Amino acid sequence: MRKNWNISDLKKYWLWITFFIIIMGLVLFLVIPRNYGIYPPPHTTISSIPRQWTGYDPVLGNMISQINESEIYQTTYDLQNFSTRKYPSPGNEQAAHYLYNRLVNISGLETEYQDDAYKNIIASLRGKDNVSGMVFVVGAHYDSTSSVPGNAPGATDNACGDAIVLELARVMSNYKFNHTINFAFWNAEETGSSGSSDYVTYAAEHSLDIPLYFNYDSSCYNPDNQYILDIMYDEESKPIAELLTRYNSLYDIDFTLTYNVHNCEGDHVSFRRGGYPAIMTHSQSHAPQAHTQNDTIDLISPEFAKKNAQLGMLILSRTAEIQL
């Protein structure tokens, strides 16, 4: 005989029903990107490369020669020595203060914490054109993770990426550009790219015009000294990938380039989901020690990192229109 259900029957299961609703809510919160559902804002698109960008420029050649391997190495060393930069942790907060203070001491930059929740750090090099409103962003995440949470040095993932972005800021702050460049350090990438997703939501809500985001992650591991670099791009950033290829030979950087061999989740994906063009360069492979307590500075190649930084610097200088 079929039983007729009433509200008194459901009361017996209210605890299980409440528990199920809470669990489903947490799952949806973690899985759905923070910028989900935000309509992509209007933004400038670099759909073709101007002819004047394709030739060798001695000013750019001199600029990229100023990238210092020792600076990259020292910053990576400092960051790994916080023991862990796992979000959230005291080491993570200490790393944020370290990066913030380094940036504050670079003349010409305006440095701020973008938010209170994740402590993304944004250092702006203001462009001379006050009308265009274009902002070019280059970034790396500064949190780390490990199977031993209290011991997560994260040298290849991603202290060296931070060191590259900091070195770009140091050198490029001595030059003038038509458009603004933001040097960004994201938190909580290892927990769903939460920091960069938060920034992209902010950018969309404030209608920021971001023609390009350039991401550094897993950017300095060079097994067997093969100097293989993968360019991760989508259709909207394809012209930039082509310009990277040209500059790799034009400025004698001499990577062996591959294209979209890797398909990693990361902060560049936050920008793509938000409707902004994004590109990332990636080492030949992840270090086998990544996400372990053995991801230490002896795994990085400062020369590989320098070459990677040079490519990014060339792209940012051209697209943000360096004032020659």
C-alpha positions as CSV (number, residue, x, y, z in Angstrom):
1,M,0.0,0.0,0.0
2,R,1.4,3.4,-0.9
3,K,2.1,5.6,2.1
4,N,1.0,9.3,2.1
5,W,3.8,11.6,3.2
6,N,3.2,14.6,5.4
7,I,5.4,17.2,7.1
8,S,5.7,15.2,10.3
9,D,7.5,12.5,8.3
10,L,10.1,15.0,7.0
11,K,10.9,16.3,10.4
12,K,12.6,13.0,11.2
13,Y,15.1,13.6,8.5
14,W,15.6,17.4,9.0
15,L,19.2,16.9,10.3
16,W,20.3,14.9,7.2
17,I,18.6,17.3,4.9
18,T,20.3,20.3,6.5
19,F,23.6,18.6,6.3
20,F,23.2,17.8,2.6
21,I,22.3,21.4,1.8
22,I,25.4,22.7,3.6
23,I,27.7,20.3,1.9
24,M,26.2,21.1,-1.6
25,G,26.6,24.8,-0.9
26,L,30.3,24.4,0.0
27,V,30.9,22.3,-3.1
28,L,29.3,24.9,-5.3
29,F,31.2,27.7,-3.6
30,L,34.5,25.9,-4.3
31,V,33.8,24.8,-7.8
32,I,32.1,27.8,-9.4
33,P,34.7,30.5,-10.3
34,R,34.3,33.8,-8.4
35,N,33.9,35.6,-11.7
36,Y,31.3,33.2,-13.0
37,G,28.3,35.0,-14.6
38,I,30.0,38.4,-15.0
39,Y,29.5,39.6,-18.5
40,P,32.9,40.2,-20.2
41,P,33.7,43.9,-20.2
42,P,34.6,45.8,-23.3
43,H,38.3,45.7,-23.8
44,T,40.9,46.5,-26.4
45,T,42.0,43.5,-28.4
46,I,45.3,43.1,-30.1
47,S,44.1,41.4,-33.2
48,S,47.1,42.0,-35.4
49,I,50.7,43.1,-34.8
50,P,51.7,46.6,-36.0
51,R,54.6,46.5,-38.5
52,Q,56.7,48.8,-36.2
53,W,56.7,46.1,-33.5
54,T,58.3,43.5,-35.7
55,G,61.8,44.9,-36.1
56,Y,64.7,44.9,-33.7
57,D,64.9,47.9,-31.3
58,P,68.2,48.7,-29.6
59,V,66.4,50.3,-26.7
60,L,64.5,47.1,-26.0
61,G,67.8,45.2,-26.5
62,N,69.4,47.3,-23.8
63,M,66.5,47.0,-21.5
64,I,66.3,43.2,-21.5
65,S,70.1,43.0,-20.9
66,Q,69.5,44.6,-17.4
67,I,67.6,41.6,-16.1
68,N,69.8,40.2,-13.3
69,E,70.0,36.5,-12.7
70,S,71.3,37.1,-9.2
71,E,68.3,39.2,-8.3
72,I,66.0,36.4,-9.5
73,Y,67.9,33.9,-7.5
74,Q,68.0,35.9,-4.3
75,T,64.2,36.7,-4.4
76,T,63.5,33.0,-4.9
77,Y,65.8,32.1,-2.0
78,D,64.1,34.6,0.3
79,L,60.6,33.4,-0.5
80,Q,61.4,29.7,-0.1
81,N,62.8,30.4,3.4
82,F,59.4,31.4,4.8
83,S,59.1,27.6,5.2
84,T,55.5,27.7,3.9
85,R,53.5,30.2,2.0
86,K,50.3,28.1,2.1
87,Y,47.2,30.2,2.2
88,P,46.3,31.0,4.9
89,S,49.3,30.7,7.2
90,P,51.7,33.1,9.0
91,G,54.3,32.3,6.3
92,N,51.9,33.4,3.6
93,E,51.3,36.7,5.4
94,Q,55.0,37.2,5.9
95,A,55.7,36.6,2.2
96,A,53.0,39.2,1.3
97,H,54.7,41.8,3.5
98,Y,58.1,40.9,2.0
99,L,56.9,41.4,-1.6
100,Y,54.9,44.6,-0.7
101,N,58.0,46.1,1.0
102,R,60.2,45.2,-2.0
103,L,57.8,46.9,-4.4
104,V,57.3,50.0,-2.2
105,N,61.1,50.6,-2.4
106,I,61.0,50.7,-6.2
107,S,60.8,54.3,-7.3
108,G,57.9,55.1,-9.7
109,L,55.5,52.4,-8.6
110,E,52.2,52.8,-6.8
111,T,51.8,49.7,-4.6
112,E,48.7,48.5,-2.7
113,Y,46.9,45.5,-1.4
114,Q,44.1,45.0,-3.8
115,D,41.8,43.4,-1.2
116,D,41.7,42.4,2.4
117,A,40.6,38.8,1.9
118,Y,43.4,37.5,-0.2
119,K,46.0,40.3,0.0
120,N,46.7,40.4,-3.7
121,I,49.6,42.9,-4.2
122,I,49.4,45.3,-7.2
123,A,52.2,47.7,-8.2
124,S,51.2,50.1,-10.9
125,L,53.5,51.9,-13.3
126,R,51.3,54.6,-14.6
127,G,51.1,55.3,-18.3
128,K,51.5,58.7,-19.8
129,D,48.2,58.5,-21.7
130,N,45.5,59.5,-19.3
131,V,42.7,58.9,-21.9
132,S,43.1,55.4,-23.1
133,G,42.6,53.7,-19.8
134,M,44.4,50.5,-21.0
135,V,46.1,48.4,-18.3
136,F,48.5,45.6,-19.1
137,V,48.9,43.1,-16.3
138,V,51.8,40.7,-15.6
139,G,51.5,38.4,-12.6
140,A,52.5,35.4,-10.6
141,H,51.0,33.7,-7.5
142,Y,53.0,33.8,-4.3
143,D,51.3,31.1,-2.2
144,S,52.7,27.6,-2.1
145,T,51.4,24.1,-1.2
146,S,52.9,20.8,-0.2
147,S,52.0,17.3,1.1
148,V,53.6,18.6,4.3
149,P,51.7,21.9,4.8
150,G,54.2,23.4,7.2
151,N,57.0,22.8,4.8
152,A,56.1,24.2,1.4
153,P,59.1,26.1,0.0
154,G,57.6,26.3,-3.5
155,A,60.7,27.4,-5.3
156,T,59.7,26.4,-8.8
157,D,56.0,26.8,-8.0
158,N,56.0,29.7,-7.7
159,A,58.7,31.7,-5.9
160,C,60.7,32.0,-9.1
161,G,57.6,33.3,-11.0
162,D,57.3,36.0,-8.3
163,A,61.1,36.8,-8.7
164,I,60.6,37.3,-12.4
165,V,57.7,39.7,-12.0
166,L,59.6,41.6,-9.3
167,E,62.6,41.9,-11.6
168,L,60.4,43.1,-14.4
169,A,59.1,45.8,-12.1
170,R,62.6,46.8,-11.0
171,V,63.9,47.3,-14.5
172,M,60.8,48.6,-16.3
173,S,60.2,51.2,-13.6
174,N,63.1,53.2,-15.1
175,Y,61.2,53.6,-18.4
176,K,58.1,55.5,-19.5
177,F,55.2,53.8,-21.2
178,N,52.1,55.1,-22.9
179,H,49.8,52.7,-21.0
180,T,49.7,51.6,-17.4
181,I,51.4,48.3,-16.4
182,N,50.3,46.4,-13.3
183,F,52.8,44.1,-11.7
184,A,50.6,41.6,-9.7
185,F,51.2,39.0,-7.1
186,W,48.2,36.7,-6.5
187,N,47.4,34.8,-3.4
188,A,45.4,31.5,-3.0
189,E,46.2,30.2,-6.5
190,E,46.7,26.7,-5.1
191,T,43.1,26.8,-3.7
192,G,41.2,27.5,-6.9
193,S,43.0,30.7,-8.2
194,S,40.8,32.6,-5.7
195,G,43.0,35.7,-5.5
196,S,43.2,36.3,-9.3
197,S,39.5,35.5,-9.7
198,D,38.7,38.1,-7.1
199,Y,40.8,40.7,-9.0
200,V,39.1,39.8,-12.3
201,T,35.7,40.3,-10.7
202,Y,36.9,43.7,-9.5
203,A,38.2,44.5,-13.0
204,A,34.9,43.5,-14.7
205,E,32.8,45.5,-12.2
206,H,35.0,48.6,-12.7
207,S,35.1,48.1,-16.5
208,L,38.9,47.9,-16.7
209,D,40.3,47.7,-20.2
210,I,42.9,44.9,-20.0
211,P,44.2,44.0,-23.5
212,L,46.6,41.4,-22.1
213,Y,47.4,39.4,-19.0
214,F,50.8,37.7,-19.0
215,N,51.2,34.9,-16.4
216,Y,54.4,33.4,-14.9
217,D,54.0,30.0,-13.2
218,S,56.3,27.0,-13.3
219,S,58.6,29.3,-15.2
220,C,62.2,28.3,-14.3
221,Y,62.6,24.5,-14.3
222,N,65.0,23.4,-17.0
223,P,65.6,19.6,-17.0
224,D,68.8,18.6,-18.8
225,N,69.4,22.2,-19.9
226,Q,67.2,21.8,-22.9
227,Y,65.7,25.4,-22.7
228,I,62.3,24.3,-23.9
229,L,59.5,26.8,-23.3
230,D,55.8,26.2,-23.9
231,I,53.6,29.1,-24.9
232,M,50.1,28.7,-23.6
233,Y,47.6,30.8,-25.5
234,D,44.1,30.9,-26.8
235,E,42.6,32.4,-30.0
236,E,42.4,35.9,-28.5
237,S,46.0,35.9,-27.5
238,K,47.3,34.2,-30.6
239,P,48.9,37.4,-32.1
240,I,50.9,37.7,-28.9
241,A,52.1,34.1,-29.2
242,E,53.3,34.9,-32.7
243,L,55.1,38.0,-31.5
244,L,56.8,35.9,-28.8
245,T,58.0,33.5,-31.4
246,R,59.5,36.4,-33.5
247,Y,61.2,38.0,-30.5
248,N,62.7,34.7,-29.4
249,S,64.9,34.7,-32.5
250,L,65.1,38.5,-33.1
251,Y,66.6,39.2,-29.7
252,D,68.7,35.9,-29.6
253,I,66.9,34.5,-26.6
254,D,67.0,31.1,-28.3
255,F,64.4,29.0,-26.5
256,T,63.1,25.9,-28.3
257,L,59.4,26.8,-28.3
258,T,56.4,24.5,-28.1
259,Y,52.8,25.6,-28.2
260,N,50.0,24.5,-25.8
261,V,51.7,21.3,-24.8
262,H,50.5,22.2,-21.3
263,N,46.9,22.9,-20.3
264,C,47.2,23.9,-16.7
265,E,44.7,25.6,-14.5
266,G,46.1,28.8,-13.1
267,D,45.7,32.5,-12.8
268,H,45.7,33.0,-16.6
269,V,42.5,31.0,-16.7
270,S,40.8,33.4,-14.3
271,F,41.4,36.2,-16.8
272,R,40.1,34.1,-19.7
273,R,37.0,33.3,-17.8
274,G,36.5,36.9,-17.2
275,G,36.7,37.7,-20.9
276,Y,40.3,39.1,-21.0
277,P,43.1,37.9,-23.3
278,A,45.7,35.9,-21.4
279,I,48.9,34.1,-22.2
280,M,51.3,32.1,-20.1
281,T,54.8,30.7,-20.6
282,H,55.6,27.3,-19.0
283,S,58.7,25.2,-18.4
284,Q,59.1,22.0,-20.4
285,S,57.6,20.1,-17.5
286,H,56.6,20.6,-13.9
287,A,59.4,19.7,-11.5
288,P,58.6,16.2,-10.0
289,Q,59.2,17.8,-6.6
290,A,56.5,20.5,-7.1
291,H,53.9,20.5,-4.3
292,T,56.3,18.7,-2.0
293,Q,58.8,19.8,0.7
294,N,61.6,19.2,-1.8
295,D,60.6,22.0,-4.2
296,T,63.7,24.0,-3.3
297,I,66.0,26.5,-5.0
298,D,68.5,24.0,-6.3
299,L,65.8,23.0,-8.9
300,I,65.6,26.4,-10.5
301,S,67.6,27.7,-13.5
302,P,68.3,31.4,-13.1
303,E,69.4,31.6,-16.8
304,F,66.1,30.0,-17.9
305,A,64.2,32.4,-15.7
306,K,66.2,35.3,-17.1
307,K,65.4,34.4,-20.7
308,N,61.7,33.9,-19.8
309,A,61.7,37.3,-18.1
310,Q,63.2,38.9,-21.3
311,L,60.5,37.5,-23.5
312,G,57.8,38.9,-21.2
313,M,59.5,42.2,-20.9
314,L,59.7,42.6,-24.7
315,I,56.0,41.8,-25.1
316,L,54.9,44.2,-22.3
317,S,57.2,47.0,-23.5
318,R,55.8,46.8,-27.0
319,T,52.1,46.4,-26.2
320,A,52.2,49.1,-23.4
321,E,54.0,51.3,-26.0
322,I,57.4,52.2,-24.5
323,Q,58.3,55.9,-25.0
324,L,61.5,55.8,-27.0
